[in-house]
Amino acid sequence: MNPPESHSALPPLEEQAYRRLRQALVEGTFAPGDKLSLRRIATSLGTSPMPVRAALRRLAAEQALDLTPSGTAIVPRLTRAAFLELGEVRAALEPLALRLAAPRLDAATLATLERLLEEHAGVRGSGRPEDFLRVDREFLFTLYRMAEAPLLLGMIESLWLRRGPLFWEARWVLMGRPAEHAHRHAPILQALRLGDGMAAARELEGEIRDATAFLLGEIRFAGDAGAEREVLPLLRPGG
């Protein structure tokens, strides 16, 4: 009997398209409600529409995209209940990754985290939300990868498939938060330097819950009154 087909056994172009689209969703390249043009994506990837279509179907199976009956792929817009559930699951899984990573951290990794913490402070006033979100993502995923737990990392990445687009759409709102409420990376790093993975995990759980509560109060979600006309009231600086 042949073994079950693994992702590595899939056609290379399909796998490449899938990985690049998946990474784009995690990074917030697309916003909720965006329609993904099959031909445009194929052109940007330098491939035919067929592997892109297969990749979009895989992402739809992961609930990262919605597919219309005509085959159009749309980045889903979360309801309040779905976003709250996303925050609760993240608050359970991502701190676990920190607890697993804590005893594995070396001096080089701690230096990288320190550099990212300093960079995060610098980009807040830069007017470049893409850098603001990138540094936040690099700080956290540097830790998640150090957990050396591939199954857990894959689950976290799947959560970020749905987190990424919403955080990108809310980027100006997030950058407008007071610095002391923007994140808890400094106390997370301090706890990790002391070898206290439990304390670092508690700080991250608080950070995730804080961001979830903040966005629930600041932006509109699918199903909200008027959401079809104006999804986010504060998308632009000074908005």
C-alpha positions in Angstrom: 0.0 0.0 0.0 1.3 3.4 -0.9 1.7 5.9 2.0 -0.8 8.7 2.3 0.2 11.6 0.0 2.2 14.3 1.9 2.4 17.9 0.9 6.0 17.2 -0.3 4.5 14.7 -2.8 2.3 17.3 -4.4 3.2 18.9 -7.7 6.0 21.5 -7.1 4.1 24.4 -8.7 1.0 23.7 -6.6 3.1 23.5 -3.4 4.9 26.7 -4.3 1.7 28.6 -5.0 0.1 27.2 -1.8 3.1 28.2 0.4 3.4 31.7 -1.0 -0.3 32.4 -0.7 -0.4 31.0 2.8 2.5 33.2 3.8 0.8 36.2 2.2 -2.3 35.6 4.3 -0.3 35.2 7.5 1.6 38.4 6.8 -1.6 40.4 6.0 -1.0 41.0 2.4 -4.7 40.6 1.7 -7.5 42.3 3.6 -10.9 40.8 4.6 -13.3 40.9 1.6 -10.5 40.9 -1.0 -11.2 38.8 -4.1 -8.2 36.9 -5.3 -7.9 36.9 -9.0 -6.8 33.5 -10.3 -5.0 34.9 -13.3 -3.4 37.9 -11.5 -2.0 35.6 -8.8 -0.8 33.1 -11.5 0.9 36.0 -13.3 2.6 37.3 -10.2 3.8 33.8 -9.4 4.9 33.1 -12.9 2.8 30.0 -13.3 -0.4 28.8 -15.0 -3.8 29.2 -13.3 -4.1 25.4 -12.6 -1.7 25.2 -9.6 -3.0 28.4 -8.2 -6.6 27.1 -8.4 -5.5 24.0 -6.5 -3.7 26.1 -3.9 -6.8 28.2 -3.4 -8.9 25.1 -2.8 -6.4 23.9 -0.2 -6.6 27.2 1.6 -10.4 27.2 1.5 -10.3 23.7 3.1 -8.3 25.3 5.9 -11.0 28.0 6.2 -8.5 30.7 5.3 -10.5 31.6 2.2 -14.1 31.4 1.1 -15.0 30.0 -2.4 -18.1 31.2 -4.2 -20.1 28.8 -6.4 -18.3 30.4 -9.4 -14.9 29.5 -7.9 -13.9 33.0 -6.9 -11.7 33.1 -3.8 -12.5 35.7 -1.1 -10.7 36.5 2.1 -13.3 36.0 4.7 -14.6 38.7 6.9 -14.9 37.5 10.5 -18.0 37.9 12.7 -17.5 39.1 16.3 -18.1 35.6 17.6 -15.5 34.2 15.2 -12.9 36.8 16.1 -13.5 36.2 19.8 -13.1 32.5 19.3 -9.9 33.1 17.3 -8.5 35.1 20.2 -9.4 32.5 22.8 -7.7 29.7 20.8 -4.6 31.9 20.2 -4.5 32.7 23.9 -4.4 29.0 24.7 -1.9 27.8 22.0 0.6 30.6 21.6 1.6 30.8 25.3 2.2 27.1 25.2 4.7 27.7 22.4 6.5 30.2 24.7 6.6 27.7 27.6 8.2 25.1 25.3 10.6 27.6 23.8 11.9 29.1 27.1 14.4 26.4 28.0 15.7 26.2 24.4 16.6 29.9 24.0 20.3 30.7 23.5 22.2 34.0 23.7 21.9 34.6 19.9 18.1 34.2 20.0 17.8 36.5 22.9 19.9 39.1 21.1 17.6 38.8 18.1 14.5 39.4 20.3 16.2 42.4 21.8 17.0 43.9 18.4 13.3 43.3 17.3 12.1 44.9 20.5 14.2 48.0 19.8 13.1 48.0 16.1 9.4 47.8 17.2 9.8 51.0 19.2 11.3 52.7 16.2 8.7 51.9 13.7 5.7 53.0 15.8 6.1 56.6 14.6 7.4 55.7 11.2 4.0 55.8 9.4 4.8 52.3 8.0 2.3 49.9 9.4 3.7 47.1 7.3 6.9 47.3 9.3 5.0 47.6 12.6 3.2 44.3 11.9 6.2 42.6 10.4 8.4 43.2 13.5 5.6 42.1 15.8 5.2 38.9 13.7 9.0 38.2 13.6 9.3 38.6 17.4 6.6 36.1 18.1 7.5 33.6 15.4 11.1 33.6 16.4 9.9 32.2 19.7 7.3 29.9 18.3 9.9 28.2 16.0 12.2 27.8 19.0 9.6 25.6 20.7 10.6 22.9 18.2 7.0 21.6 18.1 6.1 21.3 14.4 2.4 20.3 15.0 1.9 23.3 17.4 3.6 25.7 15.0 1.4 24.5 12.1 -1.7 25.1 14.3 -0.5 28.6 15.2 0.2 29.4 11.5 -3.3 28.3 10.7 -4.8 30.7 13.2 -2.7 33.5 11.7 -4.2 32.8 8.3 -7.3 34.3 9.7 -5.6 36.8 12.0 -3.3 38.3 9.3 -6.0 39.9 7.0 -7.9 41.5 9.9 -4.8 42.9 11.6 -3.7 44.3 8.3 -7.1 46.0 7.7 -6.9 47.4 11.3 -3.2 48.4 11.0 -3.7 52.2 11.5 -6.0 51.5 14.5 -3.4 49.3 16.0 -0.6 51.8 15.4 -2.7 54.4 17.1 -2.8 52.6 20.5 -0.7 54.1 23.3 2.8 52.6 23.3 2.3 51.1 26.8 -0.7 49.1 25.5 0.7 48.1 22.1 2.2 44.8 23.2 4.0 43.1 26.1 7.1 42.1 24.4 9.4 43.8 26.9 8.1 41.9 29.9 8.0 38.7 27.8 11.7 39.1 27.0 12.5 40.0 30.6 10.8 36.8 31.8 12.6 34.7 29.2 16.0 36.1 30.2 15.2 34.9 33.7 14.2 31.5 32.4 10.6 32.0 33.5 8.6 30.5 30.7 5.4 30.6 32.7 5.6 34.3 33.3 6.4 34.9 29.6 3.4 32.8 28.7 1.1 34.8 31.0 2.3 38.1 29.5 1.6 36.8 26.0 -1.8 35.5 26.9 -2.6 39.0 28.3 -1.3 40.6 25.1 -3.5 38.5 22.9 -6.6 39.1 25.1 -5.9 42.8 25.3 -5.6 43.1 21.5 -8.8 41.0 21.0 -10.8 43.2 23.4 -9.3 46.4 21.8 -10.3 45.5 18.3 -13.7 44.3 19.3 -14.3 47.8 20.6 -12.7 49.7 17.7 -13.7 48.0 14.4 -16.8 46.6 12.7 -17.2 42.9 11.9 -19.4 40.9 9.6 -22.9 41.1 10.8 -22.5 44.4 12.6 -25.0 47.2 11.7 -23.6 49.2 8.8 -20.7 46.8 8.3 -21.5 46.4 4.7 -21.1 50.2 4.1 -18.1 50.9 6.4 -16.1 48.1 7.9 -13.4 50.1 9.7 -14.0 53.7 10.8 -10.3 54.3 11.6 -8.3 52.8 8.7 -6.1 55.9 8.0 -3.9 58.0 10.2 -5.9 60.7 11.8 -9.1 58.9 10.8 
